[in-house]
Amino acid sequence: MQIFCEPLTDDDFVVAKLSSTGGLDTAFGSGGTAFVAFDLGGSNDDHLEEVALLAGGKIVLLGGASNGTSQSLAVARLLANGQ
């Protein structure tokens, strides 16, 4: 299993799972990608900093979320299927 994570234009976290052939694993999330939006208001700037893979394929995402004025810690956990 390969997991690729990247902030999407500083608005949301996005995680993509690749199959063994290098294409998107369409059984993961929505068409191979999963999005996490914290939506604190204001600028809604989220940034992903760290990723951890847990037993059973669960994924923990750690970063920050901002409303344009203040920054908050942002943590999310996805199941192995991207939900």
PyMOL commands that set and color helices and strands:
alter all, ss='L'
color gray80, all
select helices_A, chain A and resi 55-57
alter helices_A, ss='H'
color red, helices_A
select strands_A, chain A and resi 2-8+12-18+33-36+45-53+59-66+71-78
alter strands_A, ss='S'
color yellow, strands_A
deselect
rebuild
show_as cartoon
